[in-house]
């Protein structure tokens, strides 16, 4: 198991200087952009900023690119069922993944993930269903793995995270809406 996991993760698809203006040191950046032709350029810029701010960097679904920018780990999305990420401890890379149900959680445990992002915990417009607090806690307690919450977290429900059995949480949209100094997500949940 990987011990030094951040408690807050941010998903980025391109460089965002507002994220790097914060003084939080316990932050992980997950670079998740599959279609851009400027992917390597963007990731290099993010990697330099992460190194300067001492943020942990995780590259989504691309081991070659993660090794090239000397990332701290790799992120395996829920749709990736491949077993090619199983021996990355030898390369000193942390493996984190995402899952939506118990079947996907078991797959990620078989892929040797150190941590899991279980989603969506709260209502999200693009999904018809969400887990809710009770189902989320059941999934997190039923599996012996570090669990992070993601999906639908906003200013109104961020306090409910205290009711969960989690190591931390992650966000996508909540980091894009407001300026960095006005976001509640950089406070303790």
Buried (B, 14 or more C-beta within 10 A) or exposed (E): EBEEBBBBBBBBBEBBEEBBEBEBEEBBBBBBBEEEEEBEEBBBBBBEBBEEBEBBBBBBBBBEBBBBBEBBBBBBBBEBEEEEBEEBEEEEBBBBBBBBEEEBBEBBBEBBBBBBBBBBBBBBEEEEEBBBBEBBBBBBEEBEBBBBBBBBBBEEEBEBBEEBEBBBBBBBEBBBEEEBEEBBBBEEB
